[in-house]
């Protein structure tokens, strides 16, 4: 099969599209004929070698964390899915940008989504839903009636968080760049810009209080979010583990859990969430995809087959 992989750590130009051995479904997993994948920050952090001490990979490694495709093998013990189903989901840390991939968490793609949107959903949904669940547990098991601040609400994870929180009954304040204010309002969030003076702007939007905050995009704003909420235990980050440990905030990671994906897909099926896609390239442009993603080009999707 053709796959995008790297034989050594480095810049995007270490990625090569070449023949690689096909994976096969094992117990508890499914194999898909991959239609498309997305690029996530973990992909270029791993490829660059910045995580090699904490997360060493066996090289050559295929890049990619999530994917969408047609199930063509079902592992032992798997129920509720069959050959021919179109699913999106999560593979391992680095193994999906190829013609075939094995998923250990998946959900059926909502009919409302395009293939590219489904490709962008896996890691964003798992990350956002896991973080919101952590905050809901602190709020007595539900976000219904709470006011949630989402920092970085216009990104892939932030967009998912806004949609999933609104579906759970929360009032959502979302921060983004000036250019993304209309996008945030269209999602249903109370929109404002990030940066200096955030506390004052939030006070105008939420005269009462902010019950919790979700730090969903790389920034140095975690201390400000703690100050705004007034309790570090009600602030969750998916990008600043060190800051969370220092301040006492929650640090949450995505996990391969089909329930998280099923719940996010249900919101998509009801029209409440459309995964964000900013640019689409082909498998042969894997280097460019990483360059775009690393350079702030938004959510990048690679099509693998039609």
PyMOL commands that set and color helices and strands:
alter all, ss='L'
color gray80, all
select helices_A, chain A and resi 12-14+41-48+115-119+122-138+156-167+178-187+198-205+222-229+232-234+241-247+258-269+283-294
alter helices_A, ss='H'
color red, helices_A
select strands_A, chain A and resi 2-6+15-19+30-39+61-62+66-74+86-90+100-103+105-108+147-151+171-176+190-193+212-215+235-237+250-251+279-282+300-303
alter strands_A, ss='S'
color yellow, strands_A
deselect
rebuild
show_as cartoon
